Amino acid sequence: MTSTRPGSLSNIRVIDASRVLGGPYCGQILGDHGADVIKIEPPEGDETRGWGPPFLDETASYFLGLNRNKRGMAIDLSADAGRELLLKLLETADVFIENFKTGTLDRWGLGREELERRFPRLVHCRVSGFGADGPLGGLPGYDAAIQASAGLMSVNGELGGEPLRVGLPVVDMVTGLNAVIGILMALHERQTSGKGQFVEATLYDCGVSLLHPHLPNFYLSGKVAGRSGNAHPNICPYDTFATATDPIFLAVGNNRQFATLCREIGAEGLAKDPRFATNGERNVNRDALKVELEKALSPFDCNALADRLIKAGVPCGAVRSIDQVVADPHTIHREMVVDIGAYRGTGSPIKLSRTPASYRLAPPRFAEHTAEVLDEIAADETSYRDALPEAGTAGAAKAKTA
């Protein structure tokens, strides 16, 4: 459902000059909640336009998933006219999101200090791999490489198996979320000081920040965590378990839930067994507990049992596929599937009672809104012609083959 009420950020304008995932995801979140987001692409387009199949009108699903509620422009910022146009756009902006290679903006005469001098109220957010300084400062970073170097792969995978990448770009997405948090903090502080500030969100920092509870465990015990499959290092039973049909994931966090689980599956004796009386004991004896639980679970159908257990207060879930999640009535009820014409996307998980998210614009075609935005800022298109690639599907096709 699309709200007609102004979003909580409806008075905010964002210039989103970022590409790929972290920055664009940040911009989409701001746009979903009412911000006027203008996406600036290079002449060859955001490379994710070509990260398919599948494609919709020559634009990949990857791009479509990150660029809703934005108006699209394409500017050649390597040209003097392009940089002049960017500065004119920033005159109207509250937030500037970018993920240029470290030093690029400085080389263009648009470094952090210069932007602060020209636009003292601007919140300038940079998304990067490692930040600008330190031993790895300025080096490039992609999600999977950071999953490796920040330790996530070392704790992900089967017991005794090889390190494994998490099957979604978790580092990029958390970096985008942290960028949003930083931007909103800076906008809030600006109400008091009247000044913007620089916000930095790096993939490396965000990757390290995700290592809970492995880092706290290491700080206290000195033991380096390894891979444990689906099992939790601190909680038991917290793992997948075989049933008569499909695997079920049990996420039992306290003794009450464990007693309820045992009662519902006809294994009350397990809750009274000294080996399993507390979470600490269950952790020590987790292998024996798994054998006993799977024995008790063996007559049950997974889906029916999952429904029964969760209604009894035991956190659990059947292991489901993507199509099952999309078709689930609760997914639909929570408005987590969004349709705008031919575009289908994932809804905002942030629910506000008075100013909910709204879905106003499908992801833009390449340079689709250039003329519209130029008109708004009273910019003569002829003055910037050398920096403005042609709008329309030709740009998207060029990006696809880049």
C-alpha positions, -999 to +999 in steps of 0.1 A: +000+000+000+013+035-009+007+062+017-004+097+004+009+113+036+043+131+036+071+109+048+092+117+079+120+130+056+098+149+031+117+182+038+151+166+030+168+166-004+195+140-010+221+139-038+230+103-042+262+100-063+270+065-050+271+033-070+267-005-065+251-013-031+259+003+003+253+039-008+223+033-031+207+012-004+211+041+020+196+065-005+166+042-011+158+040+026+159+078+028+137+080-003+112+055+010+106+078+040+099+108+019+133+124+010+137+138-025+166+116-037+184+125-069+206+097-082+236+108-101+251+082-124+283+083-144+280+084-183+284+046-184+257+041-157+258+024-123+274-009-131+247-028-113+224-020-142+242-048-160+244-072-131+218-097-144+199-115-157+171-111-150+165-077-167+135-054-169+138-031-200+175-038-201+180-029-164+191-057-141+171-067-110+201-059-089+198-022-097+161-023-094+163-036-058+183-006-046+171+025-064+134+030-058+121+064-049+149+082-067+150+106-097+177+098-121+204+120-137+236+112-155+265+136-152+301+133-163+319+146-132+353+144-149+342+174-170+344+209-156+307+215-165+298+183-147+314+195-115+298+229-118+264+212-121+271+190-091+279+221-070+246+237-082+227+207-071+244+207-037+232+242-032+198+228-028+207+197-009+207+186+027+226+153+022+253+142-002+260+105-005+291+093-024+315+064-027+341+077-050+376+063-048+395+081-021+412+112-035+388+116-065+368+145-050+400+162-039+414+159-074+383+175-087+386+204-062+356+191-043+372+176-012+357+174+022+371+207+034+359+225+002+324+211+005+323+221+042+334+257+032+308+260+004+279+242+021+282+245+059+248+229+065+255+199+042+256+164+056+283+147+035+282+109+038+310+087+023+307+050+019+341+033+013+359+000+018+383+009+045+382+046+050+407+072+038+434+066+064+451+038+083+471+009+069+444+000+045+431+035+039+420+042+004+420+006-008+390-008-026+365-031-009+337-053-021+313-072+002+327-107-002+363-096+002+354-078+034+335-109+046+368-127+043+392-100+057+369-090+086+365-125+098+329-133+089+338-162+066+359-178+094+328-184+115+304-192+087+302-227+073+298-263+084+316-277+113+349-290+100+342-274+066+358-245+047+351-209+054+320-198+035+306-165+023+272-155+038+248-160+010+237-123+008+257-090+008+253-086+045+283-062+049+272-039+021+236-038+035+247-031+071+270-004+058+240+012+041+220+010+073+248+025+093+251+053+068+214+061+072+218+061+110+248+084+107+230+108+083+199+110+106+221+117+136+239+145+118+206+160+106+193+158+142+224+176+155+221+202+128+189+214+143+209+226+173+242+237+157+230+248+123+260+229+109+263+198+088+291+173+092+310+145+076+296+110+080+317+079+072+306+043+069+331+018+058+326-018+048+355-030+070+343-013+102+307-026+096+320-061+089+340-061+122+309-047+140+289-078+129+311-103+148+287-108+177+289-129+199+323-141+185+342-110+195+328-107+230+335-144+235+371-139+223+376-108+245+365-129+276+379-163+268+407-158+244+394-186+223+391-181+185+357-191+172+354-215+143+326-227+121+297-245+137+272-249+109+237-237+119+244-241+156+248-211+179+281-208+199+263-197+231+227-210+230+214-245+228+192-258+213+197-233+185+201-252+154+184-271+126+169-305+135+156-333+113+118-341+113+098-366+094+098-342+064+119-311+063+144-295+087+131-272+114+151-245+131+147-243+168+158-211+185+153-219+222+166-190+243+156-199+279+146-228+302+109-221+299+110-223+262+130-256+264+104-271+288+076-260+264+094-276+235+099-309+253+062-310+264+049-303+228+070-331+213+063-356+241+098-356+255+091-340+290+119-361+304+145-341+286+136-310+305+142-328+338+175-344+327+204-328+346+225-328+314+199-304+299+186-284+329+202-251+320+215-235+288+251-239+301+245-277+306+228-280+273+257-263+256+282-287+271+260-317+261+247-303+228+256-334+208+237-357+231+208-333+231+206-332+194+203-370+192+175-370+218+156-342+202+158-356+167+146-389+180+115-372+195+110-350+164+111-379+139+073-385+138+064-349+131+057-330+099+080-299+098+054-273+088+027-285+111+051-287+140+066-252+134+031-237+135+023-256+166+055-247+185+056-210+177+020-207+188+030-224+220+058-198+225+088-217+212+107-196+186+112-217+155+107-219+118+106-242+089+135-237+065+118-221+035+126-211+000+125-176-015+092-182-034+076-195-002+086-163+017+072-140-011+038-160-011+035-161+027+003-143+039+023-126+067+048-112+042+019-097+022+001-085+054+033-067+065+035-049+031+069-064+024+062-068-013+057-036-033+044-031-069+048+000-090+037-008-125+060-035-139+084-030-109+082-053-079+104-047-049+108-054-012+090-031+012+105-011+040+109-029+073+107+004+091+071+010+102+061+045+114+026+051+126+020+087+114+045+090+086+049+055+070+071+047+041+056+053+007+065+039-028+062+068-053+087+061-080+100+030-096+138+029-101+147+055-128+157+048-163+191+060-172+192+098-168+154+098-169+148+130-148+176+151-160+155+178-177+130+179-148+158+184-122+176+210-143+144+230-146+138+229-108+173+244-101+170+269-129+199+254-148+202+259-185+208+225-201+229+241-229+254+253-203+261+218-192+256+199-224+292+185-225+286+168-191+251+154-198+249+119-214+218+112-234+187+101-213+166+071-220+171+034-226+203+039-246+222+047-215+209+016-197+219-006-226+254+010-226+256+003-189+245-033-195+274-040-218+300-020-199 
